[in-house]
Amino acid sequence: EESDWSSDVCSSDLYNLYTLAPAYTYIGYNLKDPMLADLRVRKALSYAINKKEIIDAALFGCGEPCTGPFRKDSVYYDQSVDIYGFDPEKAKNLLKEAGWSDTDGDGVLEKDGREFRIELVTNQGNQEREDVATIVQRQWAAVGVKMDIKVVAWAAFLDQFIGKKKFQAILLAWVIPVDPDLYAVW
């Protein structure tokens, strides 16, 4: 009997191949940026992201949403933390509460004469992150947020953006250390 190995490789009980990687990918925001200083805006951006679509498309179904820097099978993982589910209507309402609206009907939100445009920076050489950025760009556009993607070489990424805190949003990943002391990461 033939089986469709490729479509079931991540969830196959027979072969038990699927385990969570000790890593997570995230979008980090510069809280000093005026557009991102409002907690409602950051929550809205989270609600506008369909994590299942990202996992299915960029990770080929091999992943799970997380709420922090520990694997779900770790004793340190906090099961009580809520995951921001995909809720574009809630995202739109939060953005409206924060004063953002599409006053000219072009599909992009504005506030005080400025359009809601974010630049997301990630590093070159990581196709997964570039795929995630492209998916998020489309998802944020659906709630009126325009996002520009900037992909730069790793050394420049660290020196020009991370080191100088010259970014609005970044797309990065961390490997979760075996030792639960995350001092080296945070």
Secondary structure, DSSP 8 states (H G I E B T S, - for coil): ----TGGGTTT-TTTT-----SEEEEEEE-TTSTTT-SHHHHHHHHHT--HHHHHHHHSTT-----SSSS-TTSTTS-TTS------HHHHHHHHHHTT-B-SSSSSS-EETTEE-EEEEEEETT-HHHHHHHHHHHHHHHTTT-EEEEEEE-HHHIIIIIITTT--SEEEEEEE--SSS-GGGT-
